[in-house]
Amino acid sequence: MTAVERLARFVVTRSWDDLSEPARSELKIRVLDALGCALGALDAAPVRAIRAQVEDFGGRPLCTLVGGGASAPDRAALYNGALVRYLDFNDSYFAPGETCHPSDNLTPVLAAAEYADASGRELLTALAVAYQVQCRLSDEAPVRARGFDHTTQGAYAAAAGIAKALRLGEAETANAIAIAGTALNALRVTRTGALSQWKGLAYPFTVFGAVEAAFLAARGITGPAAIFEGNKGFIETIAGPFEIGWEHEDLERVRRTFLKRYNAEIHSQSALEALLELRETHALDPAQVERIELETFQVAYDIIGGGEEGGKTEIATKEEADHSLPYLLAVALLDGQVLPEQFAPERIVAADVQELLRRVDVRPAADLSARFPAEHACRLHLHLADGATLAADKSDYEGFLTRPMRWEQAREKFERLAADAAEPELAAELAEAVAALDELQTRDLTALLARAGERETTKGAVR
């Protein structure tokens, strides 16, 4: 058997019974968290642009669009995926050489499950498959150092989850994964230098293609059987040598993903928690702070601190701001929080935050880097105008593996993000539906998601 055939057998043979109770609970928390992110992004400009394109191009109304309406499965996955991803507030997974956001796979799996009239258990199982594939490929075949984006592994994961939700057989599943993996290789420039809106749309575009791949495979279209190990395949051209024994894999990787407390790039979470705790403990007036000094682990420095992926002090857009430790620390000190409102255009360009972010010094520390990824450690110093210094050390944060976000905390985050898109009664219904998703049908959930956005519509927002 080829590697993709072994992967396909894993996808087809895994079932709800293979998921432990803790994994089932964590999956539901990730679904709730991702849906909160989606509802919080309904009025974002890039999302509105995608919605306009979906409506302009049309598509059979087979799958629900969050906020109302329906379209073809690939377009529903694209639009709903943009909603989940835009805020950059959904879950994360760390491997030594890769970071990914596995709940990006929810929307293609949701579209496929709705199309297939799948049960909630089938939806959750397919999502668990996608989580496992993406996380294990991130572990064993990282591509960031070779100049490729994490959405590259995501193509395999999304196709696997979609195929599972569609109940495809082994041959069709292998072809779906092979087509997606061959076609959907993305460049890391997406997340380096001056960031564009594509940062939040790269994965939605990947799942758009992965849905197409799965449906083509279902109709008998074949893909390269040696996608992994073949001449000019994934191993030779992108990943380098690796092997995963899919026959031995479980569905538990979701338990090693974690959630964001703050609406900021994942590597910033411990530093933000440290700063906000100092601010609260000392009832700190931001005007007292002359300089912010942060030591962090190398990966955080490289991606959001000004290291190998570019300077982080010329900040003009949301995409640049949520990937800049100087901006994030500055706005946290000034506002006492980092939520979507901290990325409003007028907030980003305001003089106070622009001036303060230039007084933030970020540098890597070898001892902190050695503790990554088991810890997300940092040392923070706030140098005050009177000569005093406030200091805090962190090794983790609320939402990380060592301090996981429980259902109650995730629901609070969900309700806050959903507040402008859903009346409290609808938000409660959605949360309760996710909690009981294994006893419901997928269409029970999508029917509720179709009702979202009514509050925004009555406020006059453009849909």
PAROPA-158937 format. One record per residue (C-alpha): z, y negated, x negated; residue number from 1. Coordinates in steps of 0.05 Angstrom, whole numbers, always signed. Example, Ala and Ser with C-alpha at 12.3 -4.5 7.8 and 13.67 -1.06 7.14 Angstrom:
2
NODE     up  north   east   n
NODE   +156    +90   -246   1
NODE   +143    +21   -273   2
//
This chain:
463
NODE     up  north   east   n
NODE     +0     +0     +0   1
NODE    -13    -71    -23   2
NODE    +44   -121    -26   3
NODE    +22   -156    +38   4
NODE    +18    -90    +74   5
NODE    +90    -75    +53   6
NODE   +110   -144    +77   7
NODE    +75   -132   +143   8
NODE   +112    -67   +153   9
NODE   +177   -104   +142  10
NODE   +157   -156   +195  11
NODE   +137   -105   +247  12
NODE   +195    -57   +239  13
NODE   +253   -106   +240  14
NODE   +288   -117   +306  15
NODE   +345   -154   +340  16
NODE   +390    -95   +324  17
NODE   +381   -110   +250  18
NODE   +415   -178   +257  19
NODE   +490   -180   +247  20
NODE   +532   -220   +296  21
NODE   +545   -275   +243  22
NODE   +470   -280   +230  23
NODE   +456   -286   +305  24
NODE   +507   -341   +310  25
NODE   +479   -379   +251  26
NODE   +408   -373   +278  27
NODE   +430   -406   +343  28
NODE   +464   -462   +305  29
NODE   +399   -474   +266  30
NODE   +359   -475   +330  31
NODE   +406   -526   +361  32
NODE   +405   -569   +298  33
NODE   +329   -568   +294  34
NODE   +321   -586   +367  35
NODE   +369   -644   +357  36
NODE   +325   -669   +300  37
NODE   +264   -662   +345  38
NODE   +294   -701   +402  39
NODE   +318   -755   +354  40
NODE   +246   -766   +330  41
NODE   +209   -773   +395  42
NODE   +195   -847   +385  43
NODE   +176   -844   +311  44
NODE   +109   -875   +294  45
NODE    +78   -816   +258  46
NODE    +99   -770   +314  47
NODE    +68   -816   +366  48
NODE     +3   -815   +326  49
NODE     +2   -739   +327  50
NODE    +17   -739   +401  51
NODE    -42   -787   +413  52
NODE    -88   -742   +373  53
NODE    -65   -680   +411  54
NODE    -78   -715   +477  55
NODE   -145   -743   +454  56
NODE   -171   -676   +429  57
NODE   -144   -635   +487  58
NODE   -127   -562   +486  59
NODE   -110   -510   +539  60
NODE    -39   -524   +565  61
NODE    -10   -459   +541  62
NODE    +51   -482   +503  63
NODE   +103   -536   +516  64
NODE   +106   -602   +479  65
NODE   +177   -627   +469  66
NODE   +184   -687   +515  67
NODE   +134   -662   +566  68
NODE    +63   -638   +570  69
NODE    +30   -577   +541  70
NODE    -27   -559   +494  71
NODE    -56   -502   +454  72
NODE     -7   -462   +411  73
NODE    -31   -491   +344  74
NODE    -26   -563   +369  75
NODE    +42   -550   +401  76
NODE    +67   -523   +334  77
NODE    +39   -584   +298  78
NODE    +68   -636   +345  79
NODE   +135   -602   +355  80
NODE   +139   -587   +281  81
NODE   +129   -661   +265  82
NODE   +188   -676   +311  83
NODE   +234   -626   +277  84
NODE   +215   -649   +207  85
NODE   +206   -725   +213  86
NODE   +279   -746   +206  87
NODE   +288   -700   +146  88
NODE   +354   -679   +178  89
NODE   +344   -603   +189  90
NODE   +371   -545   +148  91
NODE   +359   -527    +75  92
NODE   +358   -468    +29  93
NODE   +368   -470    -47  94
NODE   +340   -423    -97  95
NODE   +346   -438   -172  96
NODE   +274   -465   -175  97
NODE   +260   -483   -103  98
NODE   +286   -519    -42  99
NODE   +259   -508    +28 100
NODE   +276   -522   +101 101
NODE   +270   -455   +138 102
NODE   +280   -484   +208 103
NODE   +211   -515   +199 104
NODE   +189   -447   +223 105
NODE   +220   -456   +292 106
NODE   +162   -491   +325 107
NODE   +106   -442   +307 108
NODE   +150   -384   +327 109
NODE   +170   -420   +391 110
NODE    +96   -432   +409 111
NODE    +78   -360   +395 112
NODE   +138   -334   +434 113
NODE   +122   -378   +493 114
NODE    +49   -356   +492 115
NODE    +70   -283   +490 116
NODE   +124   -293   +544 117
NODE   +174   -266   +495 118
NODE   +248   -259   +506 119
NODE   +300   -302   +472 120
NODE   +318   -242   +430 121
NODE   +247   -235   +407 122
NODE   +244   -309   +391 123
NODE   +307   -306   +349 124
NODE   +285   -242   +313 125
NODE   +217   -272   +295 126
NODE   +253   -335   +270 127
NODE   +299   -291   +228 128
NODE   +238   -257   +198 129
NODE   +208   -325   +179 130
NODE   +274   -346   +148 131
NODE   +278   -282   +107 132
NODE   +207   -287    +81 133
NODE   +211   -360    +61 134
NODE   +279   -354    +28 135
NODE   +263   -291    -10 136
NODE   +196   -319    -35 137
NODE   +234   -382    -56 138
NODE   +283   -338    -94 139
NODE   +232   -294   -130 140
NODE   +169   -336   -132 141
NODE   +187   -410   -139 142
NODE   +126   -456   -146 143
NODE   +155   -526   -154 144
NODE   +152   -525   -230 145
NODE    +79   -504   -227 146
NODE    +61   -565   -185 147
NODE    +59   -534   -116 148
NODE    +99   -553    -55 149
NODE   +150   -508    -20 150
NODE   +103   -506    +41 151
NODE    +62   -457     -1 152
NODE   +114   -402    +10 153
NODE   +122   -429    +81 154
NODE    +51   -407    +98 155
NODE    +72   -334    +88 156
NODE   +137   -344   +126 157
NODE   +106   -380   +185 158
NODE    +50   -329   +192 159
NODE   +101   -272   +189 160
NODE   +144   -303   +243 161
NODE    +85   -320   +288 162
NODE    +58   -249   +281 163
NODE   +126   -221   +300 164
NODE   +131   -265   +361 165
NODE    +61   -245   +383 166
NODE    +79   -171   +374 167
NODE    +21   -159   +327 168
NODE    +13    -91   +293 169
NODE    +18    -79   +218 170
NODE    -56    -89   +203 171
NODE    -61   -154   +243 172
NODE     +4   -180   +213 173
NODE    -20   -166   +143 174
NODE    -85   -203   +157 175
NODE    -48   -262   +188 176
NODE     -4   -269   +126 177
NODE    -63   -259    +79 178
NODE   -105   -312   +113 179
NODE    -49   -363   +116 180
NODE    -28   -349    +44 181
NODE    -98   -355    +17 182
NODE   -115   -419    +54 183
NODE    -51   -461    +56 184
NODE    -31   -477    -16 185
NODE     -2   -548    -22 186
NODE     +9   -595    -80 187
NODE    +78   -620   -101 188
NODE    +50   -691   -106 189
NODE    +72   -693    -33 190
NODE   +143   -706    -57 191
NODE   +134   -743   -123 192
NODE   +123   -817   -139 193
NODE   +111   -864    -81 194
NODE   +123   -821    -20 195
NODE    +78   -823    +41 196
NODE    +86   -800   +112 197
NODE    +56   -734    +91 198
NODE   +125   -715    +64 199
NODE   +147   -703   +136 200
NODE    +81   -675   +160 201
NODE    +62   -625   +106 202
NODE   +100   -567   +137 203
NODE    +77   -582   +209 204
NODE     +6   -581   +182 205
NODE    +20   -515   +148 206
NODE    +45   -483   +212 207
NODE    -15   -511   +249 208
NODE    -58   -470   +202 209
NODE    -12   -410   +204 210
NODE    -17   -406   +280 211
NODE    -93   -406   +274 212
NODE    -89   -351   +221 213
NODE    -46   -307   +266 214
NODE    -91   -314   +327 215
NODE   -153   -301   +285 216
NODE   -120   -239   +257 217
NODE   -103   -217   +328 218
NODE   -177   -221   +344 219
NODE   -194   -176   +285 220
NODE   -209   -226   +229 221
NODE   -188   -197   +162 222
NODE   -158   -231   +101 223
NODE   -153   -211    +28 224
NODE   -112   -147    +24 225
NODE    -92   -163    -48 226
NODE    -69   -235    -33 227
NODE     -8   -226    -77 228
NODE    -28   -180   -135 229
NODE   -104   -185   -135 230
NODE   -152   -219   -182 231
NODE   -140   -295   -174 232
NODE    -86   -280   -123 233
NODE    -19   -314   -112 234
NODE    +15   -281   -172 235
NODE    -40   -296   -222 236
NODE    -57   -366   -201 237
NODE     +8   -397   -174 238
NODE    +73   -358   -176 239
NODE    +72   -314   -237 240
NODE    +98   -242   -237 241
NODE   +149   -223   -184 242
NODE   +164   -165   -137 243
NODE   +204   -160    -73 244
NODE   +222    -93    -44 245
NODE   +209   -111    +29 246
NODE   +229    -42    +52 247
NODE   +300    -58    +30 248
NODE   +304   -129    +60 249
NODE   +350   -146   +117 250
NODE   +350   -207   +164 251
NODE   +413   -241   +137 252
NODE   +384   -297    +94 253
NODE   +397   -348   +149 254
NODE   +471   -342   +131 255
NODE   +456   -373    +63 256
NODE   +422   -435    +91 257
NODE   +461   -498   +105 258
NODE   +460   -561   +147 259
NODE   +461   -636   +134 260
NODE   +517   -680   +156 261
NODE   +480   -742   +133 262
NODE   +408   -760   +148 263
NODE   +386   -757    +75 264
NODE   +354   -710    +26 265
NODE   +397   -649    +17 266
NODE   +416   -660    -56 267
NODE   +450   -725    -37 268
NODE   +500   -697    +11 269
NODE   +560   -687    -36 270
NODE   +551   -757    -66 271
NODE   +547   -789     +2 272
NODE   +609   -753    +26 273
NODE   +647   -775    -36 274
NODE   +627   -848    -28 275
NODE   +642   -851    +47 276
NODE   +710   -819    +36 277
NODE   +727   -871    -17 278
NODE   +703   -926    +29 279
NODE   +747   -902    +86 280
NODE   +808   -884    +45 281
NODE   +810   -952    +11 282
NODE   +785   -993    +70 283
NODE   +734  -1018    +20 284
NODE   +696  -1083    +29 285
NODE   +626  -1070     +0 286
NODE   +627  -1140    -30 287
NODE   +683  -1116    -77 288
NODE   +636  -1066   -111 289
NODE   +600  -1090   -173 290
NODE   +567  -1024   -192 291
NODE   +560   -952   -168 292
NODE   +556   -898   -221 293
NODE   +538   -826   -203 294
NODE   +534   -764   -246 295
NODE   +499   -707   -212 296
NODE   +463   -641   -225 297
NODE   +394   -641   -257 298
NODE   +355   -621   -194 299
NODE   +385   -679   -154 300
NODE   +369   -727   -211 301
NODE   +298   -702   -217 302
NODE   +281   -705   -143 303
NODE   +320   -765   -116 304
NODE   +354   -797   -176 305
NODE   +295   -824   -215 306
NODE   +281   -764   -260 307
NODE   +216   -725   -267 308
NODE   +191   -742   -197 309
NODE   +191   -817   -207 310
NODE   +233   -880   -201 311
NODE   +276   -891   -139 312
NODE   +290   -965   -138 313
NODE   +225   -993   -108 314
NODE   +240   -975    -36 315
NODE   +198  -1000    +22 316
NODE   +189   -941    +71 317
NODE   +231   -889   +106 318
NODE   +200   -834    +64 319
NODE   +220   -869     -1 320
NODE   +289   -888    +25 321
NODE   +313   -819    +46 322
NODE   +292   -792    -22 323
NODE   +327   -845    -64 324
NODE   +398   -836    -86 325
NODE   +404   -911   -104 326
NODE   +383   -930    -33 327
NODE   +425   -877     +1 328
NODE   +489   -895    -37 329
NODE   +477   -969    -26 330
NODE   +465   -964    +49 331
NODE   +524   -916    +57 332
NODE   +570   -965    +24 333
NODE   +545  -1023    +65 334
NODE   +539   -989   +133 335
NODE   +592   -934   +129 336
NODE   +542   -881   +151 337
NODE   +474   -851   +137 338
NODE   +439   -835   +203 339
NODE   +369   -850   +230 340
NODE   +386   -923   +241 341
NODE   +395   -932   +166 342
NODE   +320   -920   +160 343
NODE   +296   -973   +209 344
NODE   +242  -1014   +174 345
NODE   +283  -1078   +178 346
NODE   +344  -1043   +148 347
NODE   +305  -1015    +89 348
NODE   +279  -1083    +67 349
NODE   +342  -1122    +81 350
NODE   +366  -1164    +22 351
NODE   +436  -1134    +18 352
NODE   +414  -1062     +9 353
NODE   +355  -1080    -36 354
NODE   +401  -1119    -82 355
NODE   +456  -1067    -84 356
NODE   +411  -1007    -97 357
NODE   +391  -1039   -163 358
NODE   +464  -1035   -184 359
NODE   +467   -960   -175 360
NODE   +464   -919   -238 361
NODE   +446   -845   -231 362
NODE   +445   -795   -288 363
NODE   +448   -720   -297 364
NODE   +507   -682   -327 365
NODE   +498   -615   -361 366
NODE   +564   -587   -336 367
NODE   +547   -604   -264 368
NODE   +477   -575   -271 369
NODE   +507   -510   -296 370
NODE   +545   -503   -231 371
NODE   +481   -509   -188 372
NODE   +462   -479   -139 373
NODE   +530   -447   -125 374
NODE   +558   -517   -124 375
NODE   +528   -585   -110 376
NODE   +575   -622   -155 377
NODE   +579   -696   -171 378
NODE   +624   -749   -202 379
NODE   +624   -817   -170 380
NODE   +653   -882   -196 381
NODE   +656   -947   -158 382
NODE   +668  -1006   -206 383
NODE   +701  -1063   -170 384
NODE   +698  -1138   -183 385
NODE   +771  -1141   -202 386
NODE   +761  -1091   -258 387
NODE   +788  -1030   -222 388
NODE   +750   -965   -214 389
NODE   +752   -917   -156 390
NODE   +732   -845   -172 391
NODE   +716   -782   -133 392
NODE   +691   -713   -152 393
NODE   +657   -665   -105 394
NODE   +633   -593   -111 395
NODE   +608   -585    -39 396
NODE   +605   -620    +29 397
NODE   +611   -606   +103 398
NODE   +551   -563   +122 399
NODE   +545   -528    +54 400
NODE   +557   -453    +46 401
NODE   +629   -463    +26 402
NODE   +644   -509    +85 403
NODE   +594   -488   +139 404
NODE   +580   -530   +200 405
NODE   +607   -493   +260 406
NODE   +578   -493   +331 407
NODE   +623   -549   +354 408
NODE   +603   -595   +296 409
NODE   +529   -577   +304 410
NODE   +533   -593   +378 411
NODE   +564   -662   +363 412
NODE   +506   -676   +316 413
NODE   +456   -651   +368 414
NODE   +484   -694   +423 415
NODE   +483   -756   +379 416
NODE   +411   -745   +359 417
NODE   +389   -727   +430 418
NODE   +424   -786   +464 419
NODE   +362   -830   +471 420
NODE   +317   -773   +494 421
NODE   +361   -733   +541 422
NODE   +413   -751   +593 423
NODE   +481   -719   +578 424
NODE   +471   -666   +631 425
NODE   +404   -644   +601 426
NODE   +432   -645   +531 427
NODE   +489   -600   +555 428
NODE   +439   -553   +589 429
NODE   +398   -548   +525 430
NODE   +459   -533   +483 431
NODE   +482   -480   +532 432
NODE   +413   -449   +534 433
NODE   +411   -443   +458 434
NODE   +481   -412   +458 435
NODE   +457   -360   +508 436
NODE   +386   -353   +482 437
NODE   +392   -279   +470 438
NODE   +403   -270   +545 439
NODE   +345   -316   +566 440
NODE   +270   -319   +561 441
NODE   +235   -366   +513 442
NODE   +206   -403   +572 443
NODE   +275   -419   +598 444
NODE   +285   -460   +535 445
NODE   +217   -492   +534 446
NODE   +224   -513   +607 447
NODE   +285   -554   +588 448
NODE   +250   -583   +527 449
NODE   +194   -607   +572 450
NODE   +244   -650   +610 451
NODE   +267   -687   +548 452
NODE   +242   -757   +536 453
NODE   +253   -780   +607 454
NODE   +306   -829   +585 455
NODE   +259   -858   +533 456
NODE   +204   -863   +584 457
NODE   +247   -902   +632 458
NODE   +265   -949   +575 459
NODE   +191   -964   +566 460
NODE   +179   -926   +501 461
NODE   +108   -905   +486 462
NODE    +99   -830   +494 463
//
